[in-house]
Amino acid sequence: MNKLKITGTSNLLPRNKAWDVLKKNWSLDFGIYGDWAQVLMNEEDYPAVWVMCLKDLIEIDSVVIENEATISKEIDIRLGPLVYRLENSEATTIVAFLTWAQESVIAGARSQSKRLRVARRIEASLYTLTDRFPSLYVISLDEEFAEKGMDSFLDARNYYLSSCRFSFRGLDCLAHAVGDILHRIAHAAHKVLVLDCDNTLWGGVVGEAGLDGIALGGDGVGRAYADFQRVARFWAKRGIILALLSKNNEQDVWDVFKKHPGMQLKKSDIATSRLNWCPKPNNLLELAEELGLGVDSFIFWDDSPFEREAMSEALPQVRTLKVPDDVNQWPAYLQSLSELATFSVSEEDRKKVEQYRQRAAYVAERKLVTDEESFLRSLEMIPVALPLATETLSRAEQLCMKTNQFNLRTIRYVKADLQKISHSPDYEAFLVQFKDRFGNHGIVGLSIAHVLQDVAFLDTFLLSCRVLGRRLECWMLDHLVERLKKRGCVRLLAEYVPTAKNAFVAAFLPEQGLSPVTEEVLSKAFCFRNALDNSGQCFTCEVASLNINNMELF
Amino acid sequence: MMNVATLQKLLAEQFPDADLSTLGDNPRVGSLAEWDSLGHFNFLLLVEERYSVRFSMDEMTEMKSLEDIAAALNSKGLAD
């Protein structure tokens, strides 16, 4: 088990039962009480937690604080050991800080107390450090403890008896907060929030009460439902996929979405749905398949204990939430879910929802059409070739780095490599941009052929998994062949290098009429001998004789 | 009535690796290697948490044995 060092300015009561929650995954090492500065500076490369109570760190009354600069100086000295560790170790560092203290309302009425000035400054310094050091994570115990009240988390008796400022519950809360952060560092957040409709998105059953009869918006509980929807939207904007799973007549639900003035969610916020009378676990499995995600990425929210029980029973991997009984608690509860929270949100995350929505629509439609060819025809697929050039280099690099499944040789080119290729006359390279009825999928393919004399070697040939199953690879190969013909190439040499993830591309080359390479061919194409990977299977064909399948689709 | 046997189960939770057969007739601080002053403090916090009681500072410093703790709990009207 990995070691986790926990140290603090306060005694942390090693071996207290409150720490048990961390013991499942970590071997805890508390060191000796009081040695926190040494622990931070000893340059050992395992994760560490520093619990810092302002009162232990600075004796506020004895410090002469003249202006902001003198405050900063006092703080910088005390954060020195932390900064030293951050500069010398890339191992995770978690700082849990507590600055709260009991003060008279009067003392703070006309000017910020000395303590508060120091507290705000130290908090700002910590977050400045998170910008500089990606290994640093910060927990504000002031915030964590506020939810249930400082009184229940801090304990003066414990402090005077054993120098521990925290109560049992305080330690428990601290241990859980640390555990949550360590968990998120190691595991991705859940991706899909599955919501029920009746008595979840609104109060009442729309099929019985009708559009006017449900509680949504206005004063009272209807406002809580509206707020709950707003929070669901908040998550959608952060890249969480929203899906509906409800026993309803489908039309009733969409009528509410379309017509009810209290609705906060729009139909376009919902990536996919199952609004029918089938058992919810079966429906959820279908959603998982449709989105191409494991069921362990799903969070299930349902007001009905019966449905929750059925889900936990059938699919224990799904995170079924124990929803609070009181609907008024829902917005805050949904907002605070650690399962969905991430350290930051990228532009890419925001776009993800749209991409999954397109994928879900694509898979759902494919189910309706039995004849695959007519389905693909109906997609109105439009591929366009783009040159490998300055403005496409970043995307080309991303594709090289991330594409695992449809990738013949899985060469992880970086930008600099691709730039050289784009300038070299010996390479025939292009990207594929693609759109169809489900949306504009952006740049999804890359083909790089190395051409020497009249032989072309297919160095890289890959397609993003977003657009698989559309025969786009055929178009890409055909386009390549046209380009090679123009260059006067006679022979195409290609290689499939197996990896753990690209098995299904194995058949592609023979399917298109390429045959296994012979010694005779290899001897003619001696210039590529060094390029070939020994673990790969080589195929070849004459460029002019290649007749590619499925071209009628484009 | 809260008795020593019930508290001994809680003691086993606090010191999962300890051999409780060596406890003797009057289990108290020092009866186990793990049951030092910090171990004792942790144990008292666990008792408080489990039985939703709160000991005063004096009680905390005076209780040294399971019997003491049982008596303190009984004085707060607790049944096991």
Interface residues (C-beta under 8 A of the other chain):
Chain A: L13 P14 R15 N16 K17 A18 R157 N158 Y160 L161 S162 S167 F168 R169
Chain B: E13 Q14 E34 L38 G39 F41 N42 L45 L46 E48 E49 S56 M57 M60 T61
